Each structure stands twice: as C-alpha cells, then as structure tokens.
Amino acid sequence: MGKPWTIGAICGVPLRVHPSWLIIVGLATVSFQAQYGQLLQGRQLAVNTPGLWLLGFVTVLLLFGSVLLHELGHSLVALRHGVKVRSITLFLFGGVATIEKECRSALAALQVAAAGPAVSFALALGFFLLAQLGETVQPVAALVCRQLMILNLVLGIFNLMPGLPLDGGLIVKALVWHFSGSRRRGVQVAAAAGLALAITAMALGLWFVLVWRTPSGLWLALLGWFGLEAASAQLQLLRLQDQLLRFRVQQVQGRRYRILSAHVDLQTISRQLAQETTDMGPQNWLLVYDGHRWLGRFQPEALKTLPVQCWPREMVSQRLQPWEEVPSIRDSAPLWQAALALEHAPESRLLVLNGAGLPSGTIDRVDLVKAVCRGLGIRLPEPFLGQIQRLGGYPPGLQLGLVASAMADSEDTNSPVKP
C-alpha cells in the first residue's frame, strides 16, 4: 500500500505513518462515534451528531498517541542501552519501533521489550485517575478517559501474550536467552509460541465469523495471519542463519580466477582478453605470480590508463593491485563472515586464501546462494543464478547480507550448527 510517510522526529527518532494507518483511523472513528452515541444516551447526556464524530476522532488520535508512547518507551530504553532506533512507524495493526541491531545482553533486551507494556499500563492508570477527577465536572471527557483507560489496558495485556512478534514474545525470548545462554534458543521458543498463538487466533476468528456470525472475528483472523507471517519470518531467519553457520568458505568457494606470469607484457594480455567471451557475466580475476610468489591482481582497467604504444614495454607486474589490497577471506571462515564481507567488497567478490595465505578460490553471492539453497533443499534454475551473477544481488527471501549483519554481534555465531 505504499511507503511510510515521515512526519517528524521524537528524541531524534524518525516518526513515520504508513498509508494503511488511515484505514484504521476511519474504521475506528466510525466505531467509536456509534459506541459513544449508545453510552451517552444511556447516561442521558445530550451530544449532537457532529459532536459524536468529534469524540470518536479525538479518541482515535489519543489512542494512536498512546501507541506512539508505547513504541517510544521501547525506543528510549533501547537508546539508553546504546542501540540506535531507526524509526517508529504507525500502521494498520498499531505501531512498531525498528531498531538497528539487537541488545548485547538478555537483560537489556528484556528491559526494552517490557518498556512498551509498562508505558501502556502507566497510561491506563493515568486515564483512570483523570476519569475519576472529571466524573462530576466533565462527564463526557471522563467517558473518553475511561474508554482510553480500557484501550491502554487491553493494549498492554495483548502485547504481553507470549509469542513473537508481540512484546510478550520478546520477553520470552530474552528470558530463555538469559537462562539458556543462547539467543538462538530464545528466538526458537518465542517464534514457536507465536506460531501457535497466530494459528489459534486465526481459528478463533474464523469460528466467530462462520459459527457465531460475528463480523469482528475477521479482525482477529487478520491479526492471527499477521502474527503467522511474522513468526514464520523469524523461523525462516533462523534456518538461514543455520546454513550460514553450517558451511565454511572452503566448502562453497568457486574458482573465478586464472594465473598470469609477472613477465607478460600488456599487449599480450590485451590480445588474450579480447579473445575471451564476457557475455556470461563478470570476468575471471587475473592473479599475478612471479614463480611461486604471489604478487597481486591485474585489473584490465589498467589498460585504459596507458597509451597503446606503451603496452609492449609494460609488464603486468608494473600495473597490478598489490596482494594486500585485494579483498579476501580465509577458507576456514564461516559462511556468514563471507556474506558480511561481500557487503563491503567493491566488486561483490572475495579472493579465498588458504592457511599459507595463497589463493585457493573465489567466493561471491551466487556461491552463497547455491550453498544455502542446497542446505535448505531448494533448487534454483541456472538462468536465474546467472541473472543474480550479473546483477550482483540476492533473490527475494534470501537477503544473506542482512542475515549476516544480524549475526555479527551474536555470541551464537561461535557455535556451528551440525548438519
């Protein structure tokens, strides 16, 4: 439904509104104005129709203000623990605070997760006190405060349900992480609980609609579907992390390079390159050796910086990239480190070095995708892999660079996953 709109910033955190938020604003305003009409009529308080619509709209704004404060509670605690918050976004299902990376300790993650519900309960208490104070002076305002008290109470309790992506699921993850010592185990337990909750919500929602003829069951089913997608995404992320931990670079490396003698002149290498077909993707890297000594890499772009007349007199050893400047990785490194290094490699390729520091192969994103797909039992067609090779990216659902970035600060990356 489009990209979120940035409408400002709070405490340095960008505040965004997704277009889907407008849907719930309209639906909730209609619902609240009808509800206020019945409540005020029962209390024999007269409010005209425009006034009812205004009460409904104000309630929606205050409700989403409460949601914003809920997410801001998460954000401020995260900032206190040194975790950058990218944005707070209001959307169809409420709000979400997007953090740059996870907290380094389970107790810090627990505090961040619990901050949101704590704010909701504090707001519920605040609206309760306001309702009590305004009961005799401003009964209509007191009614709105009482409504917001109930909504914040429900918001806090709902978010404490023990399953991802809810705050309760994050609390479960932090507790399991704290007592087991494994963040991965925490995610597994919380995601499984979230999956069970989502399926239950979808089943109950459909039961309400089909058996009890209650239209509001559709909303519960929709929430369940959203939770199912979120929990499944967490489990899929774990599966990808498992594969990046399972393999070592030497198990998946290719050999997209060939050897050049340091004494070959530029005219000779130019003729050789002209005869090669490059339609199938990036060229092989040209590694320069002097006997058994590796000097570096020759880049064909060097030919463009020198007049053709000088090519017969210039050797490749005079126009090479020194070996210490070639982006490389050890063959014993886990695959997630290669995925992380490829995010910063200028040509989306790394030279693989053996224990002696000599080239043994190369690795690029296609090598990573092939290995992960093989581990997951997925077969991708060769033309599709060729397209990935040319574009230098990842296919949808296999953003291994982002997965590796999430793993970079995790202590679980020191524990290889057994096949």
N, C-alpha and C positions, 0 to 999 in steps of 0.2 A: 504493500500500500504506500510505497514511497519511503524516502529517507526522513529521519527525525529533523525537526527544526530546532536550531539553537536559539533560545530566547533570553539568555543571560548567564550569569555565573553566581554561585554562592560559595563563599570561602575559597575562591579560586577553582571551584569545581564547575565545569560547564553544565548548564541545565538545558535539557532537550525535551521536546514534546513530539511524540510520534503521531502521524495523522490518525491512527486508529483510536487515539485518545478522544477525538471529537465524537466518535460513535458512542462511547460510554457516557460522555458528558450529556449528550442528547437523550439517551435512553434513561439515564439516572434522573435527569431533571423531570422528565415525564412521570417517572415512578414516584419521586418524592412529592411532587405537587399533588398527585392523587392521594397519596398517603396523608399529607398534611390536611387536605380537604376533609377526610374522614375523621381525623383526630380532633381538629378544631371544631367540627360540627358536634362531635360527642361531648366536647367541653363547653359548647355553646359560646364559642368565640367567633366573631364575625371577621372574616378576611375576604376581600373580593378576589376575583379570578386572577387579575394581574399580580396581586399580592401573593397568591399561592405559587404562581410561576416563579416569582422573585425568590420566595423562600426555598423552592426546590433548587433553583440555580445557585443560590448562596450556599446551600448545604453541599452541593456537588463541589463547589470551589473550595469550601473548608475541608471537605473530605480529601480532596486531592492535595490540599495543603498539608493535611495530616500524613498522607502517603509520602509527600516530599520530605517532611520532617523525619519520618521513619527511615527513609533512604539516607538522609543527611546524617542521622545517627550512626548508621553503618560507616559512612564516609569519614566522619570526623574521627572515629576510633581507628579506622584504617590509617588515616593520615598521622595520627599520634604514634602508630607503630611503624612509621616510615614507608607505608605503602601508598603509592600515588593512585588517586582516583581519576579515571579518565572522564567520566561523565555520570550524570544522573538523568535517566530517561523515564518520562511518564508515557505509558502506552495503555492498550486496551485492558490488560489484566492488572494494572496498578502502576508499579514503578520498579526500576532496577538500577542499582549503583554498579557501574563497571569499573573494576579495579585493574591496575596494570599487571600485578602479579599477586600470588597468594602470600600470606604471612609466613614468616620463617618458623614460627613455633605454633604448636597446637593451642596453647593457652591464649595467644594473641588472636588466632583465628576464632576461638570460642568467644572472646570479647567482642570482636567485630560482628559475628553472627547474632549475638544476644542483644546488641545495642539497638537494633531496629524494633523488636518487640518491646523492649524496655521503654522506648520513646512512645510507642503506641499505648502502653498501659499508663504511662505518665499523662498523656493527653486525655485518656479516658477519665482518669481521676480529676484532671483539671476541668473538663467539661461537666463532670458530675457536680463539682463544687459551684461552678457558675450556674448550673441549673437550679441548685438549691437556693442560691442567693437571689436569683431572678424570678423565682416562682410567684411571688406576690407582687413584684414590681413590674416585670415584663414577662407575662406568662407565655407569649408567643416565642420570644427569644429563649426562654427556659426550655420550651419544647424542642427548639432546634438544637440547643446544647445537649439535651437528653438524647436526642437522635444521634448526635455526633459521639456522645459517650459510648452508646451501644455499638456504633460502627467501628470506633477505635478498639473497643474491647474485642469485637469479632475479628478485626484485622490482626491484633496481637495474638489471639488464640489460634486463628487459622495459620498464621505464619510459623507457629511453634509445632505444627504437625511434623512428625519425624521422617521426612523424606525430601530428597533433592527434587526441585531447586529451592524449596522453601527454607526459611531461616532455621526451622527445626531440623531439617536435614543437614544443614551446615553445622549445627550444634552437635548432632550425632556424629558427623564426620570428624569434628575436632576432638570429641571425647574418645572415639575409637582410636584416632591418631595418637592422642596423648597416652592412652593405656597400652596400646599395642606397639607404639613406636613407629608405625608405618602410616604415612599419609595415604598411600595407595589402598591399604586395607580400609581406612576410613571412608574413602570415596566409594569403594565396592559396597560396603554395608549401607551407606546412605543412599546410593543410587538404587540398590535393590529395594530398599524400603520405599523410595519414591516411585519406583515402578509399580509396586504393589498398591500404594495409595492411589496412583493415577488410574490403574485398571479398576479399582473399587469405585472411584468417583465416576468413571465413565459408565460402569454397570448400573450404579445407583441412579445416575442421571437419566439413562435410557429407561430404567424401570419406572421412574416418576412420570416420564412422558408417555410411555406405552401403556402402563397399567393404571396409574393414578390420574392420568390426563392432566399433569401439572406442567405447564409450559416452562416454568423456571428450571425444570430438570435439564433443559438444553444447556443452560448456563453451567450447571455442574458438570455435564458431559464435556463441554468445551474446555473447562478448567482441567478436567482429567486428561483430555487429549493434549493440552499444552504441557502438563506435567509429564505425560508419557514421552513426548518428544524431547523434553529437557533431560529426563533421566536416561533415556536411550542414548542421547548425545554424550552424556558422561561415561556411560559404559563403552561406547564406541571409542571415546578418547582413551580410555584405559587399554582397550585392545590395541590401539595404535602405539601407545607407549610401550606395551609389552613387546611388540615387534621391534621397536627401535632399541629396546634393551637386549633383546634376544640375539641379534646379529652383531658381528664385528665387521669392520670395514673390509678386512681381507676376504670375507665370505661373499661379498657382493660387488667388489670392485670390478671395473671393466679394464680395457687396455686401449684407450683412445690416445695413443702416442706412438711415435716412432723415433728411432735413433739417428742422429746426424753426427758426422765427424766434424770436429772443430776446424778442420783444414779445408772444408768445402767452401768454394767461393760463392758469392751471392748470385752470380749469373747462372751457375749450375742449379742452385736451389730454386731460382726463379723458374727455370725451364721445367723442373720436376713438379713444382706446384701448379704450373699451367696445364700439365697433363692430367692432374688429378680432378676427379669429379667431386664437386662440393654440393651437389643438389640434395644429397641425403641428410644434410644437417651440418653442424659445426665441424671444422677440420680437426684432424688429429694434431695434438700438440707435438712440437718438434724439440726433442731434448738433445742437447749438445754434449758430446763426450770427447775427451782427449785421451785416447787409450781406454783405460778403465776408470778414469776420473771424470765424474760428472761435473760439468761447468755451469749449466743453466739451461734456459729455454730460449729458442729463437722464435721471434714473432714475425710473421710475414709482413706486418705493417711497417717493419723497419725498412723494407724495400722502397716505400713511398717517400722516405725522408732523405734518400740518397739518389743523385743523378745516375741514370742508366750507365753512363760512361765509366762510373767508378765501380760498378758491380764486379768486373773480372778481377779487380785488385783487392777487394774487401773479402775477408773471411767471415764466416758466420760467428766465429768466436769473438769478433770485434763488435758485433751488433746483437748481443744476447742479453736476456734478462737474467741477472745473477741468481744462482740457485736459492739463496736465502730470501729472495723476493717472490718466488713462485708460491702461490697459495697451496698449502699442503696439509696432510694429516697422516698420522701414523696408522699402519694397517691393523694395529691392535686396539684402536679406539672403538668404542661402541658406536652404533649407527646414529644414535641421537646427537652425538657430538659432530658427526659429519653433516647432519641436517642443519645444525645450528651454524656451523662454519660456512656452509653453502649460502646462507642468507647474506653473508658479507663478502663472498667471493665475487670479484668483478665479472668473471665470465661464467658464473654458475657451474664451475668445475674445480675439483681439487686434485692435486697430484698425491698419490698414495706412496708413502715411504716405508720401507721395511725396517727391521731392527738396526740395520747397518747405516740407515739414512740414505739408502739408494732407492730410486723409483721402482715400484713394482706394479703400478697400475694407475688408473684414474677413477674418480667417482663423481657422478653428477646426480641430478634429481631423478632422472629416469632409472638409474641403478637403484636408488632408494625406493622408488615406487614399485619396481619389479620385486624387490625383496619383501617389502611389506605385503604386497598383494599375494605373493607366493605363500607367505606365512598365514594369511587370512583365508587362503583357498580361493582367491579371486583371479580370474584370467582376463587380462586386458588385450584387445587386438593390437597387432603390431602397428597398423596405421595410426591408431590413437596414441601409442607410445612415441611414434615418430613426430606427431604433432606436438606432444609435450616437449620433445627434444628441441624442436625448432623454436617454440615459444619460451622455453626456459622456466616454466612454472609447474604447478601441481594440478591434478584434476580435482574437481569438486569433491569434498568429503575426505580428501587426503592432503590437507594442508600441513605437511610434516614439519615445515619450518616453525609454524605456530605451536605445534605439539612439542617440538624440541625446546622452544623458548619457555614453555610452561614447565618443562622438566629440569631446566638449567639450575634452579635453586632448590630442587628436591633432593632430600637425602636418599630417597628410594632409588635414584639412578645409580647408586653404588651396589645395588643388589640385582644381578642379572636374573632374568626370568628364564626358567628351564623350558625347553621345547616341550 
